[in-house]
Amino acid sequence: MRILISTDAFPPDCGGSGWSTYELAKTLRANGHEIVISRPVFGSAVTGTAVVHDGFQVREFRGWAPPVPFVRNYIKNERLYHRYAKALAEIVREERIDLLHAQHLLSIPASVRAGRDAHRPVVCTVRDYWWLCYWSDLIHDPSASGLCPACTPAMMTRCVQPRAGWAWPVALAAIPYMRSNLRVKRRALADADAVIAVSSAIAADLGSRTDDLRSTRVETIPNPVDFEGIRADARGEALLSEPYAVYVGKLAPNKGVMKLIPALERSGLRWPVVVVGEGSQRAGLASGARRAGLDMRMMGWLPRDETLRWLAHASILVFPSHGPESLSRVLLEAAVLGVPTAAMDTGGTRDIVQPEQTGLLSTSVEQLGDDVRRLVESAELRRRLGSAARLWVEERFAARVVVERIEALYRTLLGESR
């Protein structure tokens, strides 16, 4: 097959969605398929350039958007879709593409349009809640404990206020646009030939939380994981000679990083806590750790191999996520490396962390702290959970197993289109 993968992110500089896309592309290529990669990039008016990673020439569709709230989003969404769809349709014709597979929120609407114009099947992978929440994280108020139940006008009013600050009365005028933006995104998903939900939680929400998608074909297929690649990148001596806990991810409200302080205080942890990541809550996290007397070591963003090395030698991973995690790549990588996890029970986390079997799950900060204490106090518990997690993900998330399922979906769609 000749497959066009359109994606918002791709290595080497990307987060989990980009690496998952790369592992899909790499495995498809190894199975004999011809793969073309395209992605929209904002920051320059130049179009048509290409970058290369591991032999993949990534065709970048470049654009520019001003740093003005809502205006920037309009240019990166509604203004982008038509222009990017034309570019994708041209790639379909040039490369004789059989099928398009779109990977994220900027790529999906344009890919669906291009596929319809070229009469090619389109598969869309959904990794978070951009189709349900304008902010993609279901957090209507960063200081609130609960998640947003629905993007109604009333809830949008509540979520605009803390984000816009003193200008919130003016920002309320953007709510009609926000609702329209979500409708456009959902219509694109509804028009796809198939949608892949990366976790059971995402699949359930796609089927129950919006009428637009009730008749859409949804398959639950997780992100592929390259076990050999992760272990190879993690090789090397430990960077600390003593036991330590690790947190890996954005330092942002949806990741629940501020829960680390009370949870670790409750646990009585005396090990160092290595924090790999960057974000808006870095200063607050660092000052909170100082007040609590925690030995927290802020590493910032690190290259992938160095991040995996910190993770591989950690005694435990603490995962305090607040937003509804779709399918955390950090949890998958920890499992591949046999690192035991204490995690908050959000979104698709249960697809990876089976309570008391492959990790510890909690529903409160207090319970998270107790779970950290249990792991610290029992080397046998750490060993048992880490080993079970490794076996669990090998059986269900290995790239070979996952991509076989995706290829079967491709073949079905191509057979139906013919």
Residue pairs with C-beta under 8 A, 6 or more apart in sequence:
1 33
1 34
1 98
1 99
1 410
1 414
2 33
2 34
2 36
2 95
2 96
2 97
2 98
2 99
3 28
3 33
3 34
3 35
3 36
3 97
3 98
3 99
3 100
3 101
3 410
4 36
4 38
4 88
4 91
4 92
4 95
4 97
4 99
4 100
4 101
4 111
5 21
5 24
5 25
5 35
5 36
5 37
5 38
5 100
5 101
5 102
5 103
6 37
6 38
6 39
6 88
6 100
6 101
6 102
6 103
6 107
6 108
6 110
6 111
7 17
7 18
7 21
7 37
7 38
7 39
7 102
7 103
7 104
7 107
8 17
8 18
8 39
8 40
8 103
8 104
8 105
8 106
8 107
9 15
9 17
9 18
9 21
9 39
9 103
9 104
10 18
10 21
10 22
10 37
10 39
10 53
10 56
10 58
11 18
11 19
11 22
11 53
11 54
11 304
12 53
12 304
15 329
16 223
16 328
16 329
16 330
17 103
17 104
17 127
19 304
19 329
20 127
20 198
20 223
20 224
20 329
21 103
22 53
22 54
22 56
23 223
23 224
23 225
23 226
23 229
23 399
24 101
24 223
24 224
24 399
24 402
24 403
24 406
25 35
25 37
25 56
26 54
26 226
26 399
27 224
27 226
27 399
27 400
27 402
27 403
28 35
28 403
28 406
28 407
29 35
29 55
29 56
31 403
31 407
34 95
35 56
36 59
36 91
36 95
36 97
37 56
37 57
37 58
37 59
38 58
38 59
38 60
38 61
38 87
38 88
38 91
38 107
39 58
39 59
39 60
39 61
39 107
40 60
40 61
40 62
40 63
40 76
40 80
40 84
40 106
40 107
40 110
41 60
41 61
41 62
41 63
42 62
42 63
42 64
42 65
42 76
43 62
43 64
44 62
44 63
44 64
45 62
45 63
45 64
46 62
47 60
47 61
47 62
47 63
47 87
48 59
48 60
48 61
49 59
49 60
49 62
50 57
50 58
50 59
50 60
51 57
51 58
51 60
52 58
59 91
61 83
61 84
61 87
63 75
63 76
63 80
63 83
64 75
65 71
65 72
65 75
65 76
66 72
66 75
69 164
69 171
69 174
70 171
70 174
70 177
70 178
73 181
74 177
74 181
76 106
77 106
77 109
77 181
77 184
77 185
78 181
78 184
80 106
80 110
81 109
81 110
81 113
81 184
82 110
82 113
84 106
84 107
84 110
85 109
85 110
85 111
85 113
85 114
85 117
86 114
88 100
88 110
88 111
88 114
89 114
89 117
89 118
91 97
92 100
92 114
92 115
92 118
92 120
93 118
97 118
97 120
98 120
98 414
99 120
99 121
99 122
99 123
99 410
99 413
99 414
100 111
100 114
100 115
100 120
100 121
100 122
100 123
101 111
101 122
101 123
101 124
101 125
101 410
102 108
102 110
102 111
102 112
102 122
102 123
102 124
102 125
102 192
103 125
103 127
104 125
104 127
104 130
105 130
105 131
105 136
105 185
108 124
108 185
108 188
108 189
108 192
109 184
109 185
109 188
111 122
111 124
112 122
112 124
112 188
112 189
112 191
112 192
113 188
114 120
114 122
115 121
115 122
115 192
115 193
116 122
116 191
119 417
120 417
121 193
121 194
121 410
121 413
121 414
121 416
121 417
122 191
122 192
122 193
123 192
123 193
123 194
123 195
123 196
123 406
123 409
123 410
123 413
124 188
124 189
124 192
124 194
124 195
124 196
125 195
125 196
125 198
126 189
126 195
126 196
126 197
126 198
126 202
126 206
126 326
127 198
127 202
127 223
127 326
127 327
128 136
128 137
128 202
128 326
129 136
129 137
129 138
129 205
129 324
129 326
130 136
130 185
131 182
131 185
131 186
131 189
131 206
131 210
131 213
132 138
132 151
132 182
132 205
132 209
132 210
133 148
133 151
133 182
134 151
134 156
134 159
134 178
134 181
134 182
135 159
135 163
137 253
137 254
137 323
137 324
138 147
138 148
138 323
138 324
139 147
139 148
139 159
139 253
139 254
139 322
139 323
140 147
140 148
140 155
140 158
140 159
141 158
141 159
141 161
141 162
142 162
142 253
143 162
147 323
147 324
148 155
148 159
149 155
150 209
151 178
151 179
151 182
153 175
153 179
156 175
156 178
156 179
157 172
157 175
160 168
160 171
160 172
160 174
160 175
161 168
163 171
164 170
164 171
183 212
186 210
186 212
186 213
187 212
189 195
189 206
189 212
189 213
189 216
190 212
190 213
190 215
190 216
192 216
193 217
193 413
193 416
193 417
194 217
194 218
194 219
194 409
194 413
195 206
195 213
195 216
195 217
195 218
195 219
196 218
196 219
196 220
196 221
196 406
196 409
197 203
197 206
197 218
197 219
197 220
197 221
198 220
198 221
198 222
198 223
198 326
198 327
198 348
199 220
199 222
199 326
199 327
199 347
199 348
199 351
200 220
200 348
200 350
200 351
201 324
201 326
201 347
201 348
201 350
201 351
202 220
202 326
202 327
202 347
202 348
203 218
203 220
206 213
206 216
206 218
207 213
207 214
207 218
219 405
219 409
221 402
221 405
221 406
221 409
222 327
222 351
222 396
222 397
222 402
223 327
223 329
223 332
223 397
223 402
224 397
224 398
224 399
224 402
224 403
225 332
225 333
225 336
225 393
225 397
225 398
225 399
225 402
226 399
227 336
227 394
227 398
227 399
230 308
230 333
230 336
230 337
231 312
231 336
231 337
233 304
233 305
233 308
233 309
234 305
234 308
234 309
234 311
234 312
234 337
235 309
236 305
236 309
238 313
239 309
239 310
239 313
240 272
240 274
240 313
242 271
242 272
243 271
243 315
244 271
244 272
244 273
244 274
244 314
244 315
245 264
245 269
245 271
245 272
245 273
245 274
245 314
245 315
245 316
245 317
245 318
245 372
245 376
246 273
246 274
246 275
246 276
246 310
246 311
246 314
246 316
246 317
246 318
246 339
247 257
247 260
247 273
247 274
247 275
247 276
247 277
247 317
247 318
247 319
247 320
248 276
248 277
248 307
248 310
248 311
248 317
248 330
249 255
249 257
249 276
249 277
249 321
249 330
250 257
250 277
250 278
250 279
251 257
251 275
251 277
251 278
251 279
251 280
251 281
251 282
251 285
252 279
252 280
252 281
253 280
253 281
253 322
253 323
254 321
254 322
254 323
255 277
255 279
255 320
255 321
255 322
255 323
256 320
256 321
256 322
256 323
256 344
257 277
257 279
257 281
257 285
257 320
258 281
258 284
258 285
258 288
259 320
259 322
259 344
259 365
259 368
260 273
260 285
260 289
260 318
260 320
261 285
261 288
261 289
261 292
261 294
262 365
262 369
263 318
263 320
263 365
263 366
263 368
263 369
263 372
264 273
264 292
264 294
264 318
264 369
264 372
265 292
265 294
265 369
266 365
266 366
266 369
266 370
266 372
266 373
267 369
267 370
267 372
267 373
267 376
268 373
268 376
269 294
269 372
269 373
269 376
270 295
271 295
271 315
271 376
272 295
272 296
272 297
273 289
273 294
273 295
273 296
273 297
273 318
274 297
274 299
274 310
274 314
275 285
275 296
275 297
275 298
275 299
276 299
276 300
276 301
276 302
276 307
276 310
276 311
277 299
277 300
277 301
278 300
278 301
282 298
285 296
285 298
286 296
286 298
289 296
299 310
302 310
308 333
308 337
311 317
311 330
311 333
311 334
311 337
311 339
312 337
312 339
314 339
315 339
315 340
315 375
315 376
315 382
316 339
316 340
316 341
316 342
316 372
316 375
316 376
316 382
317 330
317 331
317 334
317 339
317 340
317 341
317 342
317 343
318 341
318 342
318 343
318 368
318 372
319 328
319 330
319 331
319 341
319 342
319 343
319 344
319 349
320 343
320 344
320 365
320 368
321 328
321 343
321 344
321 346
321 347
321 349
322 344
322 346
323 346
323 347
324 346
324 347
324 348
325 331
325 346
325 347
325 348
325 349
326 347
326 348
327 347
327 348
327 351
327 352
328 348
328 349
328 352
331 341
331 343
331 349
331 352
331 353
331 359
332 352
332 393
332 397
334 341
334 389
335 341
335 352
335 358
335 359
335 389
335 390
335 392
335 393
336 390
336 393
336 394
337 390
338 386
338 387
338 389
338 390
339 386
339 389
340 359
340 360
340 375
340 381
340 382
340 383
340 385
340 386
340 389
341 353
341 359
341 360
341 385
341 389
342 359
342 360
342 362
342 368
342 371
342 372
342 374
342 375
343 349
343 353
343 359
343 360
343 361
343 362
343 368
344 361
344 362
344 363
344 368
345 355
345 361
345 362
345 363
349 361
350 361
352 358
352 359
352 389
352 392
352 393
352 397
353 359
353 360
353 361
353 389
354 388
354 392
355 361
357 385
357 388
357 392
358 385
358 388
358 389
358 392
359 385
359 389
360 371
360 374
360 375
360 385
361 371
362 368
362 370
362 371
374 381
375 381
375 382
375 385
395 401
